[in-house]
């Protein structure tokens, strides 16, 4: 088993090495330029995300689809993951993480557009879409669509489920002495009550939970930044300078390089916002929207909130806390995060605990839908109930297991998910340009979509 664990770790490291980072970042840059910087439309996109499109076809509101996507995207990686990037890559990693989020907005835009463009309506009126339908209907590559769904269904059990459940149980055990078996039982019950109601139940819970958890966590970050106000200017300067000059790191960050800062910052940003992985467009396809571009704009806000806002705030909190407390050990991501939030008297650990628990729980909900739709594509609706039962059961076992092996396998599946999706994004970029010209560049955003 140890030998197998080492092999999976090597595979995961290879898949998430520089070739994948360059491919993802290159796609971000290519789509940013070809789609004429959709980042400039982010405030219009935010307004659309809370608007209702009552006459449009779809299963859930645009905000419901966005909330479900954000629920799956905003996870423990936004908290501990950023701390790990800072620990290994130095403060410059925060800059590269943020830059990756800015560029990733264009990729998330293209994913949302293609999800609506190539979605299908089932006999019972349900909307289905995502990279598998873009690959099948847009590129006639059903074999690659099948591979994408296989990787997605497996990845959902790992990154989307067991490792999130494990994060919850470990936190509650270490901080509050709650038995992992008790946590697993309660988590299983909560998931059962939500997941068995399908997308509408998931979207309803996420629409309530996501704004609450984001507000609660951001408020905690702002309090810490207020406490560290005297160090903010120095922290910002250190983040920017360290991204380009190893000498700027200095002090406790000796040993980090520009290459390390870029590698860990870019990898964490890509992994955190999921732009290019192909997960978010699965739920975007179910949104009520009158044309592909409206939902594309709404989808793009997910990367903005996840990385440009939340990951950036987390990074600034961590770097300013290290400067304010130079004696602390910042080489361990989890310990660094706990130290930063411990600066808030009395309630700091509570804010961190609530943040991690709600982020992780919402990720499990969002990924349950992704895995479910992948299974439906592979074998029809008859597999859905079976998949839901397995998925809920996996959350319990994830709460009580050691998951080092699962992490490696799930990381690999996530990388393998991205490859078919990136192929569809690059080869169908002309379609994205055509639709963008028709609705956005021509000022016809309210126009009706063509019937497919």
N, C-alpha and C positions, 0 to 999 in steps of 0.2 A: 504493500500500500504506500509506503514511503517513497519507493522508487516511482510508482505511478504518479504520486503527488509532484515529484520533481519534474517528471516529463510534462505534466499539464502546466506547471509553472513556466517551463521553458517555452512551451507552445504559446501560452498567454502573453509572455514577455515579447516573443517574436511578432505576434499578431498586432500588439499594441506598441510596437517599436516605431522607429522613424519613418519607414515606408507608409504605414497607416496614417501617421500624423501628417506627413507631407500630402498624402492623397486627400485626406479630409480638409486640411487647411487650403490646399490647392483648389478643391471644389468650392470652398467658401469664397476664395478670391475670384475665381472664374465667374461664378454666378453673381457676385457683387458687381463686377464690371459689366457683364452681359445684360443684367437686369437694371442697369443704371442706378445703382445704389438704393435699393428699397429701404435701407436704414433711414433715409431721409423722410420716409413716410410713417415713422414709428408713432408719432402722436396722433395722426389720423387713424392708424391701426388700433391704438388704445381706445379711441372714441368708438370705433366700430365694434370692439370686443364687448362693450356693455350695451350696445344697441340691439333692438329686437328686429328681426326680419320675418315678420309674421306670415307673409305670403309665400315664403320660400319653402322648398322641399327639404326634408331632413328629419332626423329622429330626435335631436336635442338642440337647444339653443347654441348660438356661437359661443357664448360665455360658458355654457355647460361643457362643450367640447374642449374649450381652452382650459377650463378648470381641471378636467380629467387629465388632459395632457400635462399640465403643470403638476398635478398630484403625483404622476408617475416620474416626472423629471426632477422636481425638487425633493431630494432625499438626503440621507446622511452625508452624501458626498459634498453637499453644499456647506456643511459644517466641518466635519472631521476631514473630508477630502481636501479642502482648501488648506487646512492646517498641515496636512501631510505634504502638500506642494510647497508650502513655506518652509517646512522642516528640512526638506531635501533639496529644494531649489533656491532657497533664500527669498528675500522680499521681492526680488525682481519677478518671481513666478506669478505674483498677483497681477502685475502689468500684462503679462502674456496671457493669463487666464481671461482677463477683461477684454483684451484685444480679440481673442478667439470668439468671445461672445458677440462682440460688435459685428465681426465678419460673418458669424454663424447665422445672423438674422436673415441674410439673403438665402441661405440654404433652407432654413425652416420655412421661409416664404415659398420657395419653389416646391417643397414637399407638400405643403398645404394646397397649393394650386393644382398639382398633378393628382392629389387625392380626390379632389372634387371633379376634375376633368374626366377621370377614368372610373369613377365610382359606378356601381350598378345597383339597381333596385330589385329586390327579391320579390317573389310572388306575393308575400304578405306585406309588401310595402316598405320593408326595412332597407336602409342604405348600407352598402358594404364598399369599402375602398381601402387604399393603402398601396405600398410599393408593389405588392403581388399583382394587383389589378393594373397598375401602370406597366409592369413588365409584360403581363399577358396581353392586355388590350392595346397598349401603345407600341410595344416592341415585338410582340408575338413570341415572347420567350417564356413560355409557361414553365419549362423545366427550371429556370432560374427563380421564377416565382415560387415554385414548390420548395426549393432550397431555402429561400428567404423565410418561408413559413415554418419550416422545420427548425431552423436556427432560432427564430423568434419564440416558438413554443417552448423550446428547451431553456433559452435565456430567461424567460419569464419565471421559471421555477427558481433560478439562481439569483441574479441581481435584483429581480423584481419581487422576490418572495422570501426565500429562506434566509438570505443574508440580511435583509431588512428586519425580519422577525428576530433574528439573532441579535441585531443591534439593540432592539427594544428590550429583550430579555436580559442581556448583559448590563445595560444601563440601569434597569430597575433593580437588578440583583446587587450591583456594586454600590449604587447610590442609596437605595432604600431597603435592601435586604429582602426583596420579593423573590420567591422561588421561581426559577424558569418554568417549572411545571404549571404553576398558577398563572404566570404570564401567558404561556402557551394556550392554556384553556380559555382564558378571557379573550385573547386575540382570535382564537378560532371561532368563538361564539360571535364576536363582533363582525368578523369577515363573513360568516354564514348569513347573518341578518342583512348584510348589504349586497354581497355578490349574487345571491340567488335571485335578486330582483333585476339583474341584468344591467344594461347600460344606463337606463333611466334612474335606477336606484344608485348606481355608482356616481353618475353625474350630479345627482341631487346632493349626495353627501359631500362630494368634492367641491361643489359650488359653495357650500357652507364652510367646509373645513379649510380650503386653501386660503381664502382671504383672512380667516382667523389666524391660521398658523403663520402666515407671512407677516401679518401686522404684529403679532406677538413677538416673533423673532426679530424683526426689523426694529421694533421698539427697544428690545434688549440691546441690540447693536448700537443704536443711537445713544442710549444711556451710557454705555461703555465709552463711546467716542466723546461724550461730554465729560466723563471722568478723566479721559486722556487728552483733553483739549490742548493742553500745553505741548503735546508731542505730535499733533496731527500734521503740522507743516513739515516737520522732520521726517515723519513716516511717509508722507506723499513723495517727498524728494528722494528718499531712500528707495522706494518702490520703483520710481521711474529711472533713477540713475543705475540701480542694480540690474535693471533689465538689459542694459547695454554695456556696463562696465563692472567687471569683477572687483575692482579696487574699491568701488563705492560701497560694497557690502560691509567690509570691515568688521571689527568687533567680534560678536558672537557668530557671525555668518562667514567667517573665514573658511575657505575650502570650497565655497560655491563658485560656479562659473556662469558666464553668460549662457553657455550651452545647457547647463543644468537648469538654470532658471527658465529658459525657453522650453526645454523638454518637459519638465514637470508642470509648468504653467499651462502650456498648450494642451498636454494630455488631460489635465484635470478639467480644463474648460470644455474640451470636446466631450469628455465622458460625462460631465455634469449637465450640459444643456441638451445633449443627445441630437444636436443638429447633424444630420447625415446618417444617423443610425437607422432611420426608417420607422421608428416606433410611433411618434406623434401623429403622422398622417393617417394612421389606422383609425383613430378616433376623430380626426378632423373631417374625414369622409362622411361622418354621420351628422354633421352640423347642418342646421337650417340656414341656407345661404342662397342668394339668387344667382350668383355667378362665382366661378373659381377664384377670382382675384380678391373678392371681399374676404373669403375665408383664408386665403393666403396671407393677407395682411394681419388678420386676427391671429393666425398661427405664429407669425413672426414675433409677436409680443411675448410668446412663451420664453424664447431665448433671451429677450431683453430683461424680463423680470428675473429669470433664473440666474443668469451670469452677470449681465451688465449691472444689475442692482444687488442681488443677494450675495453672490460670490464676491463682488467688489467690496461690499460692506464688511463681509466676514474677513477678507484679507486685510482691510484697513484696521479693523479691530485687533487682529492678531499682531500685526507689525507694530502698531502704536503701543500695544500692551507689552511687547518684548522690549521696546525702547524704555518704557516707563518702569519695567521690572527686569533689568539686565541680568539679575542673578538666577533667573528661572532657566530650567532645561527646556529648550524649544526644539529638541530633536525628536520628540514623540508627539505626533499630531493630536491624539486624544487628550494627553495631559496638557498640551498647550491650550486647547480649546477650553478645558475645565478651568485652567488658571485665568484665562481672559474673562470668563463669565463670573468667576469667583470675586471679581472686583466690585460687582454689584452687591451691596450689603443685603443679607438675609434671603433675597429671592433669586440671586444669580443662578444657583444650581437648579432651582425650580424652572426658570425660564429656559435653560439649556435642556433640561429633561423633557419639558413639554415640547420644545422645538424638535428634538430628535424623535420622540415618540410619534408626534403628529406627522412629521415629514416621512418617517419610515412607514407608518400605517397607510398614508395616502399613496405612497409609491406602490405598496402591495395592491391596493385597489386599482390603480391605473394600469399596472402591468397585467392584472387578471383579465382585463378586457383585451389587451393586445394579444396575449396568448390564446384566449378564447377564439378570437377572430382568425388567428392563424390556423388553429385546429379546424375551424369551420370551413376554411378554404380547402384544407387537405381532405376532409372527410364528411362535411355536411353537418347539419344541426344535431344529428344523432350523437355526436361526440361531445357536445357542449356540457351536458349535465355531468357526464363522466369526468370531463376535464375540470369542472368547477369543484367536484368532490376531491379530486387529487390535489388541486391547488390549495384548497382550504386545509386539507390534511398536512400538506407540506409546510404550511406556516407553523403548525404545532411542532413538527419535528425540527424545523429550523430554530425554534426557540430553545431547544434543549441539546442541540448538536454542536460539535466543533466543525466549523465550515471552511477551513483553509482550502481543502480540495474543491469544494463547491465554488468558492470564489474564482479559482483558476479556470474551471470549466465554464462558468458563466461569463467571465471576461472574454474568453475565446469565442463563445457563441455571439456575444455582442459585436465583436469585431467582424465575425463572419456575416452577421446581419447587415452590416454597413456596406459590404462590397456590392451585393446585388442592388441595393438602394442607390448607391453612388453611380452605378452604371446607368440606372434609369434616369437619374437627375442629369447626368452629362449628355446622354444620347437624346433625351427629350427636352433639353434646354431650349431648343427652337420653339417647341410648343409653349413653354412658359413665356418666352418672349412674345409670341403671337397673341396669347391671351392677355398679357400685361398691356400690350399696345392697344388691344381692342377695348379694354375696360378702364385701365388706369391712365395711361399716357394720353388717351383721347378724351379724358374727363367724363367717361361714361360708366362710372362705378355703380350707378343705380340700374344699369341695363340688365335685361334678362339674359340668362345663359342659354346657349343653344341646346337643343335636345340632342342627346347622344343616340 
